Amino acid sequence: MPAGALVAGGGRVQDAAWSLPHPMPEALAAAEHSCFYGDKVHVEVDGERIR
């Protein structure tokens, strides 16, 4: 999947995430997951920032 926009909290961040639709064997753990650019989004789970 190419990079896409993220819309949340009333804002829009272009090219906020990327994925590996056909990863090499050593990257299979990332298959079917969205990866977010740390310099473009701030993610929190239960009040703690995820890095």
Beta strands, then each sheet from edge to edge (+ up, - down):
strand 1: 4-8
strand 2: 11-18
strand 3: 35-36
strand 4: 43-45
strand 5: 48-50
sheet 1: 1+ 2- 3+
sheet 2: 4+ 5-
end
